[in-house]
């Protein structure tokens, strides 16, 4: 089941207290970024968060769920209605999030 744009819009509204929130649509789901780093995503209309230590501390009782088969488990953010909690959560995670991997461009002059 794909996620709805309405749910994405709701989550983005809840995160509107933070600047530099962006998203990218991917195969019917949405990858969420804060200041250029992936912090989670929307999968089947569920907000799932990367389980970095800061997120685990903020959501100690959150269940772990799979975004899709074959993926690593993520934390389910159950209290999406609590904008203050969500913004504090995402902000606290930023330092611990990995940098986004950039695709390498082929070397100039080489053809495949």
VOKOL-259797 format. One line per field, with one value per residue: residue number from 1; chain; x, y, z of N, C-alpha, C in turn. Coordinates in nm, 3 decimals, always signed. Example, Ala and Ser with C-alpha at 12.3 -4.5 7.8 and 13.67 -1.06 7.14 Angstrom:
// VOKOL-259797
zake	[1; 2] $
balum	[A; A] $
n_X	[+1.319; +1.285] $
n_Y	[-0.569; -0.225] $
n_Z	[+0.780; +0.708] $
ca_X	[+1.230; +1.367] $
ca_Y	[-0.450; -0.106] $
ca_Z	[+0.780; +0.714] $
c_X	[+1.320; +1.290] $
c_Y	[-0.330; +0.003] $
c_Z	[+0.780; +0.787] $
***
This chain:
// VOKOL-259797
zake	[1; 2; 3; 4; 5; 6; 7; 8; 9; 10; 11; 12; 13; 14; 15; 16; 17; 18; 19; 20; 21; 22; 23; 24; 25; 26; 27; 28; 29; 30; 31; 32; 33; 34; 35; 36; 37; 38; 39; 40; 41; 42; 43; 44; 45; 46; 47; 48; 49; 50; 51; 52; 53; 54; 55; 56; 57; 58; 59; 60; 61; 62; 63; 64; 65; 66; 67; 68; 69; 70; 71; 72; 73; 74; 75; 76; 77; 78; 79; 80; 81; 82; 83; 84; 85; 86; 87; 88; 89; 90; 91; 92; 93; 94; 95; 96; 97; 98; 99; 100; 101; 102; 103; 104; 105; 106; 107; 108; 109; 110; 111; 112] $
balum	[A; A; A; A; A; A; A; A; A; A; A; A; A; A; A; A; A; A; A; A; A; A; A; A; A; A; A; A; A; A; A; A; A; A; A; A; A; A; A; A; A; A; A; A; A; A; A; A; A; A; A; A; A; A; A; A; A; A; A; A; A; A; A; A; A; A; A; A; A; A; A; A; A; A; A; A; A; A; A; A; A; A; A; A; A; A; A; A; A; A; A; A; A; A; A; A; A; A; A; A; A; A; A; A; A; A; A; A; A; A; A; A] $
n_X	[+0.084; +0.065; +0.175; -0.024; -0.055; -0.183; -0.129; +0.148; +0.153; +0.034; +0.224; +0.443; +0.339; +0.327; +0.597; +0.668; +0.785; +1.055; +1.326; +1.438; +1.332; +1.271; +1.154; +1.144; +0.979; +0.946; +0.890; +0.613; +0.625; +0.767; +1.073; +1.224; +1.398; +1.622; +1.788; +1.943; +2.002; +1.893; +1.633; +1.422; +1.113; +0.803; +0.598; +0.353; +0.163; +0.273; +0.487; +0.816; +1.122; +1.478; +1.673; +1.873; +2.092; +2.000; +1.731; +1.629; +1.658; +1.475; +1.237; +1.181; +1.000; +0.901; +0.778; +0.964; +0.960; +0.930; +0.997; +0.957; +0.964; +1.269; +1.413; +1.592; +1.491; +1.294; +1.212; +0.881; +0.703; +0.464; +0.315; +0.228; +0.076; +0.184; +0.345; +0.558; +0.714; +0.789; +0.942; +1.151; +1.259; +1.356; +1.539; +1.722; +1.838; +1.999; +2.287; +2.376; +2.303; +2.389; +2.587; +2.446; +2.491; +2.660; +2.611; +2.864; +3.011; +3.085; +3.427; +3.577; +3.593; +3.596; +3.424; +3.151] $
n_Y	[-0.118; +0.215; +0.534; +0.818; +1.144; +1.326; +1.238; +1.275; +1.557; +1.627; +1.534; +1.693; +1.942; +1.914; +1.917; +2.172; +2.357; +2.337; +2.439; +2.370; +2.115; +1.854; +1.643; +1.339; +1.170; +0.821; +0.532; +0.524; +0.592; +0.811; +0.972; +1.134; +1.434; +1.622; +1.917; +1.825; +1.558; +1.219; +1.138; +0.973; +0.828; +0.807; +0.541; +0.335; +0.509; +0.553; +0.708; +0.654; +0.635; +0.675; +0.458; +0.596; +0.663; +0.900; +0.917; +0.679; +0.729; +0.941; +0.820; +0.580; +0.368; +0.310; +0.102; -0.119; -0.130; -0.266; -0.083; -0.178; -0.498; -0.664; -0.444; -0.251; -0.241; +0.025; +0.299; +0.340; +0.630; +0.704; +0.912; +1.126; +1.350; +1.524; +1.792; +1.940; +1.742; +1.588; +1.773; +1.829; +1.573; +1.517; +1.726; +1.664; +1.436; +1.501; +1.543; +1.281; +1.150; +0.986; +1.121; +1.204; +0.982; +1.054; +1.012; +0.887; +1.053; +0.949; +0.929; +1.193; +1.170; +0.896; +0.617; +0.393] $
n_Z	[+0.000; -0.088; +0.044; +0.133; -0.012; +0.146; +0.409; +0.414; +0.384; +0.628; +0.817; +0.741; +0.806; +1.083; +1.134; +1.076; +1.241; +1.214; +1.011; +0.679; +0.620; +0.403; +0.134; -0.059; -0.311; -0.344; -0.500; -0.430; -0.166; +0.089; +0.143; +0.411; +0.491; +0.694; +0.706; +0.492; +0.554; +0.575; +0.787; +0.827; +0.712; +0.531; +0.526; +0.407; +0.519; +0.773; +1.005; +1.011; +1.182; +1.172; +1.372; +1.542; +1.823; +1.966; +1.887; +1.988; +2.258; +2.290; +2.214; +2.381; +2.416; +2.169; +1.911; +1.694; +1.346; +1.015; +0.723; +0.467; +0.310; +0.358; +0.438; +0.691; +1.034; +1.173; +1.395; +1.503; +1.494; +1.696; +1.810; +1.628; +1.630; +1.812; +1.772; +1.888; +2.015; +1.791; +1.641; +1.826; +1.846; +1.581; +1.551; +1.756; +1.656; +1.439; +1.445; +1.470; +1.243; +0.937; +0.669; +0.352; +0.090; -0.203; -0.550; -0.759; -1.029; -1.362; -1.467; -1.652; -2.003; -2.012; -2.134; -2.104] $
ca_X	[+0.000; +0.143; +0.136; -0.103; +0.000; -0.248; -0.054; +0.275; +0.128; +0.010; +0.352; +0.522; +0.280; +0.370; +0.739; +0.688; +0.868; +1.194; +1.359; +1.515; +1.269; +1.236; +1.117; +1.155; +0.891; +1.019; +0.810; +0.486; +0.652; +0.836; +1.193; +1.225; +1.531; +1.637; +1.917; +2.015; +2.027; +1.773; +1.602; +1.315; +1.028; +0.662; +0.577; +0.217; +0.105; +0.335; +0.611; +0.922; +1.240; +1.603; +1.697; +2.000; +2.080; +1.916; +1.590; +1.594; +1.643; +1.351; +1.122; +1.228; +0.897; +0.851; +0.802; +1.045; +0.883; +0.994; +0.932; +0.920; +1.034; +1.411; +1.476; +1.625; +1.382; +1.296; +1.123; +0.750; +0.663; +0.320; +0.249; +0.250; +0.000; +0.262; +0.441; +0.676; +0.793; +0.848; +1.048; +1.264; +1.316; +1.432; +1.652; +1.820; +1.898; +2.075; +2.432; +2.404; +2.261; +2.498; +2.581; +2.386; +2.591; +2.645; +2.647; +2.985; +2.998; +3.193; +3.543; +3.568; +3.662; +3.577; +3.293; +3.126] $
ca_Y	[+0.000; +0.339; +0.639; +0.925; +1.281; +1.394; +1.204; +1.347; +1.698; +1.639; +1.519; +1.814; +2.050; +1.889; +1.948; +2.307; +2.435; +2.320; +2.481; +2.275; +1.984; +1.827; +1.503; +1.289; +1.057; +0.705; +0.410; +0.535; +0.630; +0.940; +0.979; +1.265; +1.489; +1.741; +1.979; +1.744; +1.420; +1.136; +1.103; +0.875; +0.827; +0.771; +0.412; +0.288; +0.609; +0.545; +0.783; +0.570; +0.715; +0.598; +0.431; +0.646; +0.668; +1.011; +0.883; +0.573; +0.795; +1.021; +0.730; +0.452; +0.263; +0.299; -0.029; -0.124; -0.185; -0.267; +0.005; -0.267; -0.625; -0.660; -0.323; -0.252; -0.191; +0.166; +0.332; +0.394; +0.750; +0.686; +1.036; +1.222; +1.472; +1.607; +1.865; +1.976; +1.620; +1.550; +1.868; +1.805; +1.444; +1.530; +1.814; +1.594; +1.328; +1.549; +1.518; +1.137; +1.096; +0.979; +1.209; +1.142; +0.935; +1.116; +0.922; +0.928; +1.077; +0.882; +1.014; +1.260; +1.107; +0.751; +0.571; +0.254] $
ca_Z	[+0.000; -0.095; +0.136; +0.072; -0.009; +0.259; +0.529; +0.401; +0.413; +0.771; +0.886; +0.711; +0.887; +1.221; +1.139; +1.022; +1.334; +1.174; +0.876; +0.598; +0.607; +0.264; +0.111; -0.196; -0.337; -0.393; -0.513; -0.357; -0.028; +0.096; +0.224; +0.477; +0.515; +0.775; +0.676; +0.394; +0.597; +0.588; +0.926; +0.830; +0.594; +0.545; +0.462; +0.436; +0.609; +0.906; +1.014; +1.065; +1.213; +1.185; +1.514; +1.596; +1.970; +2.014; +1.863; +2.082; +2.390; +2.290; +2.195; +2.435; +2.408; +2.032; +1.847; +1.573; +1.235; +0.884; +0.625; +0.357; +0.324; +0.325; +0.491; +0.833; +1.118; +1.211; +1.505; +1.465; +1.567; +1.716; +1.850; +1.519; +1.660; +1.903; +1.688; +1.967; +2.032; +1.661; +1.606; +1.917; +1.808; +1.456; +1.576; +1.840; +1.578; +1.324; +1.456; +1.463; +1.113; +0.839; +0.552; +0.235; -0.007; -0.335; -0.660; -0.827; -1.173; -1.435; -1.496; -1.782; -2.113; -2.011; -2.176; -2.066] $
c_X	[+0.089; +0.090; +0.062; -0.031; -0.060; -0.173; +0.082; +0.256; +0.105; +0.140; +0.440; +0.470; +0.325; +0.519; +0.771; +0.766; +1.016; +1.213; +1.435; +1.463; +1.234; +1.202; +1.141; +1.062; +0.973; +0.928; +0.684; +0.502; +0.730; +0.956; +1.198; +1.367; +1.521; +1.779; +2.004; +2.043; +1.894; +1.752; +1.491; +1.236; +0.885; +0.639; +0.440; +0.149; +0.146; +0.463; +0.713; +1.050; +1.363; +1.633; +1.836; +1.983; +1.992; +1.768; +1.544; +1.575; +1.512; +1.227; +1.156; +1.128; +0.843; +0.879; +0.891; +0.962; +0.964; +0.923; +0.881; +1.004; +1.179; +1.485; +1.514; +1.508; +1.405; +1.198; +0.992; +0.719; +0.511; +0.248; +0.275; +0.177; +0.076; +0.375; +0.569; +0.769; +0.863; +0.963; +1.171; +1.335; +1.407; +1.555; +1.762; +1.896; +2.004; +2.224; +2.467; +2.367; +2.379; +2.477; +2.516; +2.496; +2.560; +2.685; +2.772; +2.957; +3.111; +3.306; +3.530; +3.648; +3.646; +3.434; +3.274; +3.064] $
c_Y	[+0.125; +0.441; +0.749; +1.059; +1.356; +1.364; +1.274; +1.494; +1.720; +1.631; +1.644; +1.933; +2.036; +1.926; +2.091; +2.398; +2.426; +2.373; +2.368; +2.132; +1.967; +1.679; +1.469; +1.169; +0.943; +0.583; +0.413; +0.572; +0.760; +0.930; +1.121; +1.306; +1.608; +1.793; +1.888; +1.600; +1.346; +1.105; +0.999; +0.879; +0.793; +0.647; +0.361; +0.379; +0.590; +0.628; +0.694; +0.652; +0.625; +0.578; +0.471; +0.661; +0.781; +0.980; +0.776; +0.631; +0.872; +0.935; +0.591; +0.337; +0.242; +0.160; -0.014; -0.190; -0.178; -0.169; -0.076; -0.393; -0.613; -0.539; -0.343; -0.193; -0.045; +0.186; +0.388; +0.513; +0.746; +0.817; +1.147; +1.354; +1.569; +1.675; +1.898; +1.858; +1.583; +1.643; +1.847; +1.675; +1.459; +1.617; +1.743; +1.486; +1.376; +1.517; +1.371; +1.074; +1.092; +1.080; +1.133; +1.104; +0.996; +1.014; +0.977; +0.945; +1.002; +0.980; +1.073; +1.184; +0.956; +0.717; +0.428; +0.175] $
c_Z	[+0.000; +0.007; +0.061; +0.084; +0.110; +0.390; +0.529; +0.439; +0.562; +0.849; +0.862; +0.790; +1.033; +1.240; +1.094; +1.116; +1.303; +1.032; +0.808; +0.606; +0.460; +0.251; -0.035; -0.208; -0.394; -0.387; -0.427; -0.210; -0.030; +0.191; +0.280; +0.513; +0.610; +0.753; +0.591; +0.433; +0.613; +0.736; +0.936; +0.703; +0.630; +0.459; +0.504; +0.538; +0.755; +0.901; +1.084; +1.072; +1.223; +1.333; +1.563; +1.747; +2.023; +1.997; +1.961; +2.222; +2.398; +2.280; +2.251; +2.423; +2.267; +1.975; +1.724; +1.464; +1.107; +0.791; +0.505; +0.375; +0.278; +0.379; +0.638; +0.911; +1.155; +1.326; +1.451; +1.554; +1.580; +1.746; +1.748; +1.545; +1.749; +1.826; +1.763; +1.985; +1.902; +1.624; +1.694; +1.882; +1.687; +1.478; +1.657; +1.762; +1.480; +1.331; +1.435; +1.328; +1.017; +0.726; +0.438; +0.138; -0.143; -0.440; -0.728; -0.976; -1.243; -1.466; -1.637; -1.887; -2.118; -2.052; -2.134; -2.177] $
***
